[in-house]
Amino acid sequence: MDVEKELINYGLDDKEAKIYYALLQVGKESVFNIAKKSEIKRTTAYVILKSLVDKGLVGTEKTRKALLYFSLHPKKLLTQLEQKKRNLEEVMPAIMAVYNTLPEKPSIQIYEGIEAMKELYKESFDYMKKRKEIVYFGDAHHLEKYPELINMFIREMKNKSYNARELLPDDNFHREYARRQMEGGNPKHKIRFLPKDLLFLNDNGVYDNRLIIYSTQKELFAIVIESEPIARTYKSMFEMAWQMAKG
């Protein structure tokens, strides 16, 4: 386990996490030795130690030679988290009162790069593992530049518990893609082809309350919009196009 990473997740910044973790290892020490252990400048270490003292995570002891610092019992971290939770629970009714007066606003996130795309695909696979359907529609030509992503998707869609429908342009590239998908033998993965005059220039996915717009025309990225009305609208568009499409 990466202790420093978990300390950051707890709420410390990266330098606070380094100093606190160093203190756990060295015990009671001077600023000079703590800075050396954590590989942080002494002047910076002094400021951070003061901050940790103020947060109740670090104690001090004055000697004739120097002021020594030491970490208080690590259970203080849990105690403080529990107190934060109690404080939040107390004000939650007021927070919800404000939240409920706001009009619904969609959540929008942007995923960039191939690793982010893989993570987004994994999230969709996790959704299908619940035996729920995802629909995709659009042009996947741009993914010719990223065979790793296409191969990953084709490989995963062999899972016979995955439920998905795809609408694709009717051309050689997408016919070959469909052939490879059908070789996987998943009867719950259905593909149809769009009429020539019906074009979707991006690749789109809809599931749960999410609309995902994939784009790789210049840069590889996806926009994820979380909104029930928007997702329902695009799902309705898909269903109309599905009725017009051919197998």
JOJO-V162528 format. One record per residue. N is the residue number from 1. SS is DSSP state (h for helix, s for strand, l for the rest). Layout:
{{N/SS} {N/SS}}
This chain:
{{1/l} {2/l} {3/h} {4/h} {5/h} {6/h} {7/h} {8/h} {9/h} {10/h} {11/l} {12/l} {13/l} {14/h} {15/h} {16/h} {17/h} {18/h} {19/h} {20/h} {21/h} {22/h} {23/h} {24/h} {25/h} {26/h} {27/l} {28/l} {29/s} {30/l} {31/h} {32/h} {33/h} {34/h} {35/h} {36/h} {37/h} {38/h} {39/l} {40/l} {41/l} {42/h} {43/h} {44/h} {45/h} {46/h} {47/h} {48/h} {49/h} {50/h} {51/h} {52/h} {53/h} {54/h} {55/l} {56/l} {57/l} {58/s} {59/s} {60/s} {61/s} {62/s} {63/l} {64/l} {65/l} {66/l} {67/s} {68/s} {69/s} {70/s} {71/s} {72/l} {73/l} {74/l} {75/h} {76/h} {77/h} {78/h} {79/h} {80/h} {81/h} {82/h} {83/h} {84/h} {85/h} {86/h} {87/h} {88/h} {89/h} {90/h} {91/h} {92/h} {93/h} {94/h} {95/h} {96/h} {97/h} {98/h} {99/h} {100/l} {101/l} {102/l} {103/l} {104/l} {105/l} {106/l} {107/s} {108/s} {109/s} {110/s} {111/s} {112/s} {113/l} {114/h} {115/h} {116/h} {117/h} {118/h} {119/h} {120/h} {121/h} {122/h} {123/h} {124/h} {125/h} {126/h} {127/h} {128/h} {129/l} {130/l} {131/l} {132/l} {133/s} {134/s} {135/s} {136/s} {137/s} {138/s} {139/l} {140/l} {141/h} {142/h} {143/h} {144/h} {145/h} {146/l} {147/h} {148/h} {149/h} {150/h} {151/h} {152/h} {153/h} {154/h} {155/h} {156/h} {157/l} {158/l} {159/l} {160/l} {161/l} {162/l} {163/s} {164/s} {165/s} {166/s} {167/s} {168/s} {169/s} {170/l} {171/l} {172/h} {173/h} {174/h} {175/h} {176/h} {177/h} {178/h} {179/h} {180/h} {181/h} {182/h} {183/h} {184/l} {185/l} {186/l} {187/l} {188/l} {189/s} {190/s} {191/s} {192/s} {193/s} {194/s} {195/l} {196/l} {197/l} {198/l} {199/l} {200/l} {201/l} {202/l} {203/s} {204/s} {205/s} {206/s} {207/s} {208/l} {209/l} {210/s} {211/s} {212/s} {213/s} {214/s} {215/s} {216/l} {217/l} {218/l} {219/l} {220/l} {221/s} {222/s} {223/s} {224/s} {225/s} {226/s} {227/l} {228/h} {229/h} {230/h} {231/h} {232/h} {233/h} {234/h} {235/h} {236/h} {237/h} {238/h} {239/h} {240/h} {241/h} {242/h} {243/h} {244/h} {245/l} {246/s} {247/l}}
